[in-house]
Amino acid sequence: MSDEKRRFRNALGWFTTGVVVITTRVEGREPLGITVNSFSSVSLEPPLLLWCLDKGSDTLPVFEQCDYFTVNILHEDHQETSNQLSRRGDHSLAGVDVRAGETDVPYLAEALAHFECKVYARHEAGDHIIMIGEVIGFDHKEDGRPLLYHRGAYHALPK
Ligand SMILES: Cc1cc2nc3c(=O)[nH]c(=O)nc-3n(C[C@H](O)[C@H](O)[C@H](O)COP(=O)(O)O)c2cc1C
């Protein structure tokens, strides 16, 4: 990575985020999940949200094809799941506690909230694709603590 790219990433690292796992499934393949922090709400009417996928990801063919995905907001105890689903080339949900959703995309049982989405739009943006989803169902826990990501490391809210 060039020095300028690294400097850009380091600057962005000051923006502290939560961590989500995007789950999806296409016909004839096992469901998969990928850890991302480029998640944002977009619109209330209609209910839209977005996240960005690196075009270099080996999950690209699946996300180019899928009709649905689910956004799962991780709990602070979810570091291992976050690491598992950010390992290059291995996005299997094996060993992850999942439940069947309203779509045929599974969601993470322990997620603080999950949003089941129909793909609303895909926009090319440089080396990423902006995936916009229309929320067709969601649920959330009443309490719990989120996993945070700040300057390249996990954190938790102060107790
Ligand atoms: C906290 C965190 C946030 C991440 N955010 C994104 C993201 O927003 N978009 C993305 O494409 N990859 C993101 N990644 C990287 C992917 O999880 C994963 O490491 C990468 O896609 C692995 O390569 P592969 O997809 O080719 O297997 C993030 C990883 C971590 C640990």
The ligand as an SDF file (V2000), in Angstrom:
LIG
                    3D

 31 33  0  0  0  0  0  0  0  0999 V2000
  -13.7260   -4.2700   11.4400 C   0  0  0  0  0  0  0  0  0  0  0  0
  -13.6340   -4.6110    9.9830 C   0  0  0  0  0  0  0  0  0  0  0  0
  -14.3220   -3.8390    9.0520 C   0  0  0  0  0  0  0  0  0  0  0  0
  -14.2960   -4.1500    7.6890 C   0  0  0  0  0  0  0  0  0  0  0  0
  -15.0140   -3.3990    6.8140 N   0  0  0  0  0  0  0  0  0  0  0  0
  -15.0870   -3.7510    5.5090 C   0  0  0  0  0  0  0  0  0  0  0  0
  -15.9290   -3.0380    4.6090 C   0  0  0  0  0  0  0  0  0  0  0  0
  -16.5940   -2.0900    4.9790 O   0  0  0  0  0  0  0  0  0  0  0  0
  -15.9840   -3.4860    3.3210 N   0  0  0  0  0  0  0  0  0  0  0  0
  -15.2510   -4.5560    2.8780 C   0  0  0  0  0  0  0  0  0  0  0  0
  -15.3560   -4.9060    1.6990 O   0  0  0  0  0  0  0  0  0  0  0  0
  -14.4340   -5.2430    3.7150 N   0  0  0  0  0  0  0  0  0  0  0  0
  -14.3450   -4.8700    5.0130 C   0  0  0  0  0  0  0  0  0  0  0  0
  -13.5530   -5.5780    5.8720 N   0  0  0  0  0  0  0  0  0  0  0  0
  -12.7400   -6.6740    5.3340 C   0  0  0  0  0  0  0  0  0  0  0  0
  -13.5310   -7.9670    5.1800 C   0  0  0  0  0  0  0  0  0  0  0  0
  -14.1680   -8.3510    6.3810 O   0  0  0  0  0  0  0  0  0  0  0  0
  -12.5960   -9.1500    4.8400 C   0  0  0  0  0  0  0  0  0  0  0  0
  -11.4550   -9.0830    5.6250 O   0  0  0  0  0  0  0  0  0  0  0  0
  -12.1210   -9.1890    3.4480 C   0  0  0  0  0  0  0  0  0  0  0  0
  -13.2460   -9.1190    2.6420 O   0  0  0  0  0  0  0  0  0  0  0  0
  -11.3650  -10.5200    3.2530 C   0  0  0  0  0  0  0  0  0  0  0  0
  -11.1320  -10.8000    1.9030 O   0  0  0  0  0  0  0  0  0  0  0  0
  -12.1540  -11.6860    1.0190 P   0  0  0  0  0  0  0  0  0  0  0  0
  -13.4560  -10.9760    1.0210 O   0  0  0  0  0  0  0  0  0  0  0  0
  -11.5380  -11.6940   -0.3430 O   0  0  0  0  0  0  0  0  0  0  0  0
  -12.2510  -13.0440    1.6390 O   0  0  0  0  0  0  0  0  0  0  0  0
  -13.5470   -5.2720    7.2380 C   0  0  0  0  0  0  0  0  0  0  0  0
  -12.8560   -6.0500    8.1730 C   0  0  0  0  0  0  0  0  0  0  0  0
  -12.8950   -5.7390    9.5230 C   0  0  0  0  0  0  0  0  0  0  0  0
  -12.1600   -6.6100   10.5160 C   0  0  0  0  0  0  0  0  0  0  0  0
  1  2  1  0
  2  3  1  0
  2 30  2  0
  3  4  2  0
  4  5  1  0
  4 28  1  0
  5  6  2  0
  6  7  1  0
  6 13  1  0
  7  8  2  0
  7  9  1  0
  9 10  1  0
 10 11  2  0
 10 12  1  0
 12 13  2  0
 13 14  1  0
 14 15  1  0
 14 28  1  0
 15 16  1  0
 16 17  1  0
 16 18  1  0
 18 19  1  0
 18 20  1  0
 20 21  1  0
 20 22  1  0
 22 23  1  0
 23 24  1  0
 24 25  2  0
 24 26  1  0
 24 27  1  0
 28 29  2  0
 29 30  1  0
 30 31  1  0
M  END
$$$$
